[in-house]
């Protein structure tokens, strides 16, 4: 059995730690100011959204795609993530029941 490469643990756990750090930004902002008003549902939805896209990217990264294809896959996932985030936040296409304020 081969020993893991140095730093390979961060390749797996680093993005997940990044999700926790990103979710801590609105949590800390809520403690400082009243302008940020997230409830539990907001944290669950954003955490699930981030976890889905990070997990999907890591799943593709474990396959035998080259760097060029991984760049396209990552860019495509980023565009889809940003679209869903914007739709949930402000409602780009004003879909009833999904769009934000």
MODELLER restraints for C-alpha pairs under 7 A, 6 or more apart:
rsr = mdl.restraints
at = mdl.atoms
rsr.add(forms.Gaussian(group=physical.xy_distance, feature=features.Distance(at['CA:15:A'], at['CA:54:A']), mean=6.82, stdev=0.5))
rsr.add(forms.Gaussian(group=physical.xy_distance, feature=features.Distance(at['CA:19:A'], at['CA:50:A']), mean=6.63, stdev=0.5))
rsr.add(forms.Gaussian(group=physical.xy_distance, feature=features.Distance(at['CA:26:A'], at['CA:36:A']), mean=6.81, stdev=0.5))
rsr.add(forms.Gaussian(group=physical.xy_distance, feature=features.Distance(at['CA:29:A'], at['CA:36:A']), mean=6.33, stdev=0.5))
rsr.add(forms.Gaussian(group=physical.xy_distance, feature=features.Distance(at['CA:30:A'], at['CA:36:A']), mean=5.21, stdev=0.5))
rsr.add(forms.Gaussian(group=physical.xy_distance, feature=features.Distance(at['CA:30:A'], at['CA:37:A']), mean=6.38, stdev=0.5))
rsr.add(forms.Gaussian(group=physical.xy_distance, feature=features.Distance(at['CA:53:A'], at['CA:77:A']), mean=6.77, stdev=0.5))
rsr.add(forms.Gaussian(group=physical.xy_distance, feature=features.Distance(at['CA:57:A'], at['CA:74:A']), mean=6.61, stdev=0.5))
rsr.add(forms.Gaussian(group=physical.xy_distance, feature=features.Distance(at['CA:61:A'], at['CA:70:A']), mean=6.96, stdev=0.5))
rsr.add(forms.Gaussian(group=physical.xy_distance, feature=features.Distance(at['CA:86:A'], at['CA:92:A']), mean=6.78, stdev=0.5))
rsr.add(forms.Gaussian(group=physical.xy_distance, feature=features.Distance(at['CA:87:A'], at['CA:99:A']), mean=5.52, stdev=0.5))
rsr.add(forms.Gaussian(group=physical.xy_distance, feature=features.Distance(at['CA:87:A'], at['CA:100:A']), mean=6.77, stdev=0.5))
rsr.add(forms.Gaussian(group=physical.xy_distance, feature=features.Distance(at['CA:88:A'], at['CA:98:A']), mean=6.23, stdev=0.5))
rsr.add(forms.Gaussian(group=physical.xy_distance, feature=features.Distance(at['CA:88:A'], at['CA:99:A']), mean=5.03, stdev=0.5))
rsr.add(forms.Gaussian(group=physical.xy_distance, feature=features.Distance(at['CA:88:A'], at['CA:100:A']), mean=4.98, stdev=0.5))
rsr.add(forms.Gaussian(group=physical.xy_distance, feature=features.Distance(at['CA:89:A'], at['CA:99:A']), mean=6.82, stdev=0.5))
rsr.add(forms.Gaussian(group=physical.xy_distance, feature=features.Distance(at['CA:89:A'], at['CA:100:A']), mean=4.64, stdev=0.5))
rsr.add(forms.Gaussian(group=physical.xy_distance, feature=features.Distance(at['CA:89:A'], at['CA:101:A']), mean=6.95, stdev=0.5))
rsr.add(forms.Gaussian(group=physical.xy_distance, feature=features.Distance(at['CA:90:A'], at['CA:99:A']), mean=6.19, stdev=0.5))
rsr.add(forms.Gaussian(group=physical.xy_distance, feature=features.Distance(at['CA:90:A'], at['CA:100:A']), mean=4.46, stdev=0.5))
rsr.add(forms.Gaussian(group=physical.xy_distance, feature=features.Distance(at['CA:90:A'], at['CA:101:A']), mean=5.45, stdev=0.5))
rsr.add(forms.Gaussian(group=physical.xy_distance, feature=features.Distance(at['CA:91:A'], at['CA:99:A']), mean=4.10, stdev=0.5))
rsr.add(forms.Gaussian(group=physical.xy_distance, feature=features.Distance(at['CA:91:A'], at['CA:100:A']), mean=5.15, stdev=0.5))
